[in-house]
Amino acid sequence: MKPQIHPDYHEITVVMTDGTQFKTRSTMGKAGDTLRLDIDPKTHPAWTGQQRMLDTGGQVAKFNKRFAGIGIKAGPTTGEKAAAPKADAPAKAAAKK
């Protein structure tokens, strides 16, 4: 290897989302630094097979707030009830003919 062109390769500590730790070698930071993971193989849907919304730092809430007024409302949202069709609507249509 040429001297002075490669980053320092040293030992760091990685902390998983459940608090477990392990040591590995990396070029990240300085020797002895700690890398805290937000997503790891124990929580990511690609490894767990479970689909769930990962909202890191409220990003989904920020997105929903920012783009709430854009688009056409296609139907009732969660928590709202759909308007029930009126029972006498066919009778009114027949009366108009």
C-alpha positions in Angstrom: 0.0 0.0 0.0 1.1 3.5 -0.7 1.7 5.5 2.5 -0.4 8.6 3.3 -3.3 7.8 0.9 -5.4 5.3 2.9 -7.7 6.2 5.9 -6.8 4.9 9.4 -8.3 1.5 10.0 -9.0 1.1 13.7 -11.3 -0.6 16.2 -14.8 0.9 17.1 -17.8 -0.3 19.1 -21.1 -0.9 17.4 -24.3 -0.7 19.5 -27.4 -2.4 18.1 -30.9 -1.1 18.6 -31.5 -3.6 21.5 -28.4 -2.4 23.3 -26.1 -5.3 22.5 -22.6 -4.3 21.5 -19.7 -5.7 19.5 -16.3 -4.5 18.4 -15.2 -4.3 14.8 -12.6 -2.6 12.7 -13.6 0.4 10.5 -12.4 3.7 9.0 -15.2 5.6 10.6 -14.3 8.2 13.2 -11.4 7.7 15.6 -10.2 4.7 17.5 -12.6 3.8 20.3 -15.6 5.7 18.9 -19.1 4.2 19.2 -21.5 3.7 16.3 -25.2 3.6 17.4 -27.5 1.9 14.9 -31.1 3.1 14.3 -31.8 0.1 12.0 -30.1 -3.2 12.2 -30.8 -6.8 11.1 -33.0 -7.4 14.2 -35.4 -4.6 13.3 -35.3 -4.0 9.5 -38.1 -5.6 7.5 -35.7 -7.0 4.9 -34.4 -9.4 7.6 -37.4 -9.8 9.8 -40.0 -10.3 7.2 -42.4 -8.0 9.0 -43.8 -4.8 7.4 -44.0 -1.8 9.7 -43.6 1.9 9.5 -40.1 3.0 10.6 -40.4 6.7 11.7 -36.9 7.9 12.5 -37.0 11.3 14.0 -40.6 12.0 13.0 -39.8 12.0 9.3 -43.1 10.4 8.4 -45.0 13.0 10.5 -43.1 15.8 8.8 -43.9 14.4 5.4 -47.6 14.1 6.1 -47.7 17.6 7.6 -45.9 19.1 4.6 -47.9 17.4 1.9 -51.3 17.2 3.6 -53.1 19.5 1.2 -51.8 18.1 -2.0 -53.9 15.7 -4.1 -57.5 14.7 -4.3 -59.1 13.0 -1.4 -60.0 9.6 -2.7 -62.2 8.5 0.1 -62.5 8.3 3.9 -59.3 8.2 5.8 -58.7 6.0 8.8 -61.1 6.9 11.6 -63.7 8.4 9.4 -66.9 6.6 8.3 -68.0 6.5 4.7 -71.3 8.2 4.0 -74.1 5.6 3.8 -76.0 5.6 0.5 -79.5 7.0 0.7 -82.2 4.4 0.6 -84.6 6.6 -1.4 -82.1 7.6 -4.1 -83.3 4.9 -6.7 -87.0 5.9 -6.0 -86.2 9.6 -6.8 -84.4 8.6 -10.0 -87.3 6.5 -11.1 -89.7 9.4 -10.3 -87.8 11.8 -12.5 -88.3 9.6 -15.6 
